[in-house]
Amino acid sequence: MKRKKYKVKVKLIFETTMDHSQESMEKAEQDVKRVLNDYLKDKKLNILNLFENEPPRIICKAEKYDR
């Protein structure tokens, strides 16, 4: 049986809640996004420390790879 090549896309979805007080909902969302983006830029930090003990949802999609 000949092996075929596939390209597999994987999406990890982490969900958590953060308490934050701010003047408006939009400003609170911007603050939290800024904190997460700054955290993700530092490659020495472990992303899993931000989330509780729940594993991420994993979504996979395979496509045939013709090359």
Phi, psi and omega per residue, in radians:
M1 nan 2.223 -3.117
K2 -1.412 2.353 3.115
R3 -1.363 2.459 3.104
K4 -1.930 2.640 3.126
K5 -1.690 2.433 3.108
Y6 -2.289 2.554 3.004
K7 -1.780 2.134 -3.098
V8 -1.968 2.128 3.073
K9 -1.670 2.341 -3.117
V10 -2.132 2.292 3.086
K11 -2.079 2.175 3.070
L12 -1.826 2.239 -3.133
I13 -2.053 1.948 3.091
F14 -1.728 2.408 3.117
E15 -2.221 2.353 3.075
T16 -2.719 2.962 3.049
T17 -2.132 2.577 3.086
M18 -2.280 2.291 3.057
D19 -1.447 2.321 -3.120
H20 -2.705 2.303 3.092
S21 -1.848 2.397 -3.073
Q22 -2.774 2.981 -3.104
E23 -1.223 -0.595 -3.134
S24 -2.486 2.860 3.138
M25 -1.094 -0.709 -3.119
E26 -1.112 -0.755 3.128
K27 -1.144 -0.659 3.111
A28 -1.114 -0.762 3.114
E29 -1.095 -0.738 3.124
Q30 -1.104 -0.712 3.119
D31 -1.078 -0.800 -3.108
V32 -1.177 -0.720 3.094
K33 -1.070 -0.712 3.137
R34 -1.111 -0.753 3.117
V35 -1.088 -0.790 -3.127
L36 -1.155 -0.730 3.125
N37 -1.110 -0.724 3.092
D38 -1.110 -0.688 3.129
Y39 -1.128 -0.726 -3.107
L40 -1.233 -0.454 3.139
K41 -1.214 -0.475 3.136
D42 -1.482 1.830 -3.022
K43 -1.252 -0.198 -3.133
K44 -1.421 -0.298 -3.093
L45 -1.502 2.573 -3.139
N46 -1.625 2.057 -3.110
I47 -1.048 -0.524 -3.096
L48 -1.162 -0.337 3.110
N49 -1.181 -0.370 3.133
L50 -1.342 -0.369 -2.988
F51 -1.979 2.661 -3.135
E52 -1.230 -3.063 -2.998
N53 -1.246 0.135 3.118
E54 -1.427 2.332 3.098
P55 -1.278 2.765 3.125
P56 -1.261 2.745 2.964
R57 -1.353 2.399 -3.112
I58 -2.027 2.192 3.105
I59 -2.077 2.161 -3.138
C60 -2.073 2.541 3.069
K61 -2.451 2.144 -3.130
A62 -1.799 2.424 3.068
E63 -2.271 2.586 3.098
K64 -1.215 2.342 -3.095
Y65 -1.818 1.977 -2.992
D66 -1.561 -0.070 -3.078
R67 -1.484 nan nan
